[in-house]
């Protein structure tokens, strides 16, 4: 019995020693680390812009701080109202800092099929790194290749001031937009209004289509565009608005409300003075089949469907 007690006492003493050693190692390692507060940017709750979280970042020397910021962005937000923009599978391939101009090269997992969200992810990196003293501009590449914008150009180096956010009151603009939704079993569209703050370098057309996807705020109305629809890009040339949606638009909206979904987008966009017609693209290409409709051609406003 005494022998067992001695063995247990020895094990307990060894455990205490082990915990003490580990604690000393952790404290010693932490004492050698520097700390600073940085702004890390993630997608906001409404998925319309990026917002900052103030995060304490540890680093061994100043040259490692930007790398640690990228790692924290990949780890994701701590605030539950924010959403991640960078996939956990993304890898930092290399980073070069040339007198405050940083080039960040990432693995192919950084990009997805939604080009708008790809740009938001780029913005989050730029704004986060530019919150570090001494960093003036940032370029993000994927496997050494420049990232294309929705208009076919390349992003290149960006500064923090190049990116306007909804919180940048001096550089954003408030607009009133019109959105068309339906009422239960009506088969008609009804006009509603909403105030949005146009920021983060997106055109007003982007907010209109995004608002239709998000759905109505009034209880008497129903969505006509499924929330699972992904908007890739929206561009206007002359009086034609090109709405580029992912294949999810066809998969999720081509049922009995297909006509309402089409004309909710068309009628909402043609409320703008500079738009008279709408061309639908699916993953960047014209398609014919959308339920019982053919959406290959250009659509004009339909006032007969308005209730």
C-alpha positions, 0 to 999 in steps of 0.5 A: 500500500505504501509502495503504491502511494509512493509511486502515485506521489512520484507520478504526481510530482513528475506531472507538476514538474512537467507542467512547470517546465512547459509553462516556463518554455511558453513564457520564455518563448512569449517573452521573446515575441513582439505584439502590435494591434492590427486591423484585420478585414473580413466580410461583413454580415450583409456580405456587401463590404469588408469590415475591420477587427482589431486583433493583437498580432504576435511576431518575432521581428518586424519582417515577420509581421506581414506574414503573421497578418496573412496567417490570421486572415486565413484563420478567419474572423473571431467576431461571429458577425463577420465571415471569412473571405480566404479559404483555409486551404490557401497557402502563402507561397512567398512574400516580398517587401520592397520599401513598403511595397509588398507582393503577396503570392498565394496558392490557387485555392485563393480563387473561387468562381465568384469574381466579386468575392475574389476582389473582396478577398484581395481588398481584405489583404490590402487593407489589413497589410496597409494598417501596418506602419510603413506599408504603402501598397500591396499586390496580390498574385496567384501562383505568380499570375496577376488577378484579373478584374471583372472588366478583364484588366489586372489589379496590380498594386493597391493602396488603402485609399484605393478601396472605399468601404461603407464605413468610409463616410467621406468616400462613399455615396448614399443612393436610393434604389428600386427593387421588384419583389412579388406577393404570395400567389400574385404572379406579379412584381411590386416596386419597393425602395431601399437606401444603400451606401455605394462603396468598395468600388462596386457599381450601383447595378451590383447593389441592385442585383445583390439586393434582389438576391438578399430579398425584401425587408418588408413582410408582405413581399417575397423574394423572386431570386433565390438566396443561393444565387451567386453574382459574378459581375455586372457591367453596363455598356451604352444602355445594356447592362450585362448581368453575369451570374453563376450556374446557380442562377439557372439551377435555383430559379428556373422553376415556376418563378423563372419569369418573375426572377428574370423581370425582377432583375430587368425591371429593377435595373431599368429603373436607372436612367442609363439602362434600357436593356439587360443581357444575362450571362451564365458563367460569362456566356449566353445561354438559351435554356432557363426553365421554359424561357430562352434568355439568350437574347436581350431583355427590355422592361416589362411593365405588364408584369407589374402589379 
